[in-house]
Amino acid sequence: MEFASYEPGPFFDEMFDIERRPRPGCGLLARTLAALPDADVARRQRAAERALLHMGITFNVYGHDAGAEKILPFDLVPRVVNGSEWSTIERGLAQRTRALNLFIDDVYHARRIITDGVVPAEIVESASSYLPGCRGSIRREAFGATSPEPTWCATPTDATTSSRTTCGAPPASRTYCTTGR
């Protein structure tokens, strides 16, 4: 990936300073990317987009003429995030994970969001990710650990990479839900 002629224009660039030098923490990434041929970067981007499509990481623009599923926008080049900025992001991810767990737990149990008319039952029950067999059940296992509270979406912590949020159905070898509350 060639950076010699790169010109960010009047915009702030998270990776390079005004003199096109890598910002603190970005040097290794800049060198790694510079060593990759442009064709290889394009091939990797296409492969990532195919993977996102196959995993169902898509969205629809309803009312749009094309109306088809669109891949979630994804940039192959990672954004380098410093520790203090990551701390803020991590707190937000933890809050959203808790909110998601509460929402999913409500959908499969009390169903207040449905009975209060916030979300129509047919929207929930027609979703490809909805698991009718989990109604009244609880999922307490995620990433090989048992949680004392319902866990539908978990944030595992890895000592070397900080926190990552992973949501969705577990691998087929895992239990989707267990009975009891």
C-alpha positions as CSV (number, residue, x, y, z in Angstrom):
1,M,0.0,0.0,0.0
2,E,1.7,3.1,-1.2
3,F,1.7,6.2,1.1
4,A,4.3,8.4,-0.6
5,S,1.7,10.4,-2.6
6,Y,-1.0,10.2,0.1
7,E,-2.5,13.6,0.8
8,P,-5.2,13.7,3.5
9,G,-6.2,17.2,2.5
10,P,-7.7,19.5,5.1
11,F,-9.0,16.6,7.1
12,F,-7.7,15.1,10.3
13,D,-6.0,11.8,9.7
14,E,-5.9,9.4,12.7
15,M,-2.9,7.5,11.4
16,F,-0.6,10.3,9.9
17,D,0.3,13.8,11.2
18,I,0.2,16.9,9.0
19,E,3.7,16.0,7.7
20,R,2.6,12.5,6.8
21,R,4.5,10.8,9.6
22,P,2.8,8.0,11.4
23,R,1.3,9.2,14.7
24,P,2.4,7.7,18.0
25,G,1.3,4.0,18.1
26,C,0.8,3.9,14.3
27,G,4.4,3.2,13.1
28,L,4.2,-0.6,13.0
29,L,0.8,-0.5,11.2
30,A,2.1,2.0,8.6
31,R,5.2,-0.1,7.9
32,T,3.1,-3.3,7.6
33,L,0.6,-1.7,5.3
34,A,3.4,-0.1,3.2
35,A,4.9,-3.6,2.6
36,L,1.6,-4.9,1.2
37,P,1.1,-4.6,-2.6
38,D,-2.1,-2.7,-3.5
39,A,-3.6,-5.8,-5.2
40,D,-3.1,-7.8,-2.0
41,V,-4.9,-5.1,0.0
42,A,-7.8,-5.1,-2.5
43,R,-8.0,-8.9,-2.4
44,R,-8.1,-8.9,1.4
45,Q,-10.8,-6.3,1.4
46,R,-13.0,-8.4,-1.0
47,A,-12.3,-11.5,1.2
48,A,-13.4,-9.6,4.3
49,E,-16.6,-8.4,2.6
50,R,-17.4,-11.9,1.4
51,A,-16.9,-13.2,5.0
52,L,-19.2,-10.5,6.4
53,L,-21.9,-11.4,3.9
54,H,-21.6,-15.2,4.6
55,M,-21.8,-14.5,8.4
56,G,-24.9,-12.4,7.9
57,I,-23.4,-9.1,9.0
58,T,-25.6,-7.1,6.8
59,F,-28.4,-4.5,6.9
60,N,-31.3,-3.5,4.6
61,V,-32.1,0.0,3.5
62,Y,-35.9,-0.3,3.4
63,G,-37.6,1.8,0.7
64,H,-34.3,1.9,-1.3
65,D,-34.7,0.8,-4.9
66,A,-32.0,-1.8,-4.5
67,G,-33.5,-3.0,-1.2
68,A,-31.1,-5.9,-1.0
69,E,-28.9,-6.8,1.9
70,K,-25.9,-4.6,2.2
71,I,-22.7,-5.5,3.9
72,L,-21.9,-3.5,7.0
73,P,-19.3,-1.0,6.0
74,F,-15.9,-2.3,6.9
75,D,-12.4,-0.8,6.5
76,L,-9.6,-3.4,6.3
77,V,-7.2,-0.9,7.8
78,P,-7.7,-0.9,11.6
79,R,-8.0,2.3,13.6
80,V,-5.3,2.5,16.3
81,V,-6.9,3.5,19.6
82,N,-4.9,4.7,22.5
83,G,-5.5,3.4,26.1
84,S,-7.6,6.3,27.4
85,E,-9.8,6.4,24.3
86,W,-10.2,2.6,24.5
87,S,-11.2,2.9,28.2
88,T,-14.2,5.1,27.1
89,I,-15.1,2.7,24.3
90,E,-14.9,-0.3,26.6
91,R,-17.3,1.3,29.1
92,G,-19.7,2.0,26.3
93,L,-19.4,-1.6,24.9
94,A,-20.0,-3.0,28.4
95,Q,-23.1,-0.8,28.8
96,R,-24.5,-1.8,25.4
97,T,-23.8,-5.5,26.1
98,R,-25.7,-5.3,29.3
99,A,-28.6,-3.5,27.5
100,L,-28.6,-6.2,24.8
101,N,-28.6,-9.0,27.4
102,L,-31.6,-7.3,29.1
103,F,-33.4,-6.9,25.8
104,I,-32.9,-10.5,24.7
105,D,-33.8,-11.8,28.1
106,D,-37.0,-9.8,28.0
107,V,-37.8,-11.2,24.5
108,Y,-37.5,-14.8,25.7
109,H,-39.1,-14.3,29.1
110,A,-41.3,-11.4,30.3
111,R,-41.8,-10.0,26.8
112,R,-42.7,-6.6,28.2
113,I,-41.2,-5.0,25.1
114,I,-43.8,-6.9,23.0
115,T,-46.8,-6.5,25.4
116,D,-46.1,-2.8,25.8
117,G,-46.2,-2.4,22.0
118,V,-42.6,-1.2,21.7
119,V,-41.7,-4.0,19.2
120,P,-44.4,-6.0,17.4
121,A,-44.3,-9.8,18.1
122,E,-44.2,-10.6,14.4
123,I,-40.9,-8.6,14.0
124,V,-39.3,-10.6,16.8
125,E,-40.7,-14.0,15.9
126,S,-40.0,-13.7,12.2
127,A,-36.3,-12.8,12.8
128,S,-34.0,-15.5,11.5
129,S,-32.0,-15.3,14.7
130,Y,-35.0,-15.8,16.9
131,L,-34.9,-19.2,18.7
132,P,-38.4,-20.3,19.8
133,G,-37.0,-23.2,21.7
134,C,-35.3,-20.7,24.1
135,R,-38.6,-19.2,25.3
136,G,-38.6,-19.6,29.0
137,S,-35.0,-20.9,29.0
138,I,-31.8,-19.2,30.0
139,R,-28.4,-19.0,28.5
140,R,-25.7,-18.9,31.2
141,E,-22.7,-20.2,29.2
142,A,-20.5,-18.1,27.0
143,F,-17.0,-18.6,25.9
144,G,-16.6,-21.7,28.1
145,A,-17.5,-19.9,31.3
146,T,-20.7,-20.0,33.4
147,S,-22.4,-16.8,34.3
148,P,-24.5,-16.2,37.4
149,E,-26.9,-14.1,35.4
150,P,-28.5,-14.6,31.9
151,T,-25.9,-14.2,29.2
152,W,-27.0,-13.9,25.6
153,C,-24.3,-11.5,24.5
154,A,-20.9,-11.7,26.3
155,T,-17.8,-9.5,26.5
156,P,-14.8,-11.8,27.2
157,T,-11.6,-10.2,28.4
158,D,-8.3,-11.3,27.0
159,A,-5.2,-10.1,28.9
160,T,-3.3,-9.4,25.7
161,T,-5.9,-7.6,23.7
162,S,-8.2,-6.0,26.2
163,S,-12.0,-6.5,25.8
164,R,-13.9,-7.6,22.8
165,T,-17.6,-7.8,22.4
166,T,-19.1,-10.8,20.6
167,C,-22.8,-11.2,20.1
168,G,-25.0,-13.7,18.3
169,A,-25.5,-17.4,18.2
170,P,-22.7,-19.6,19.7
171,P,-20.9,-22.2,17.7
172,A,-23.0,-25.4,17.0
173,S,-21.0,-27.3,19.7
174,R,-22.2,-24.9,22.4
175,T,-25.6,-24.9,24.2
176,Y,-27.9,-22.2,23.0
177,C,-29.9,-22.1,26.2
178,T,-30.6,-24.2,29.3
179,T,-33.9,-24.7,31.1
180,G,-34.7,-23.0,34.3
181,R,-34.3,-19.4,35.5
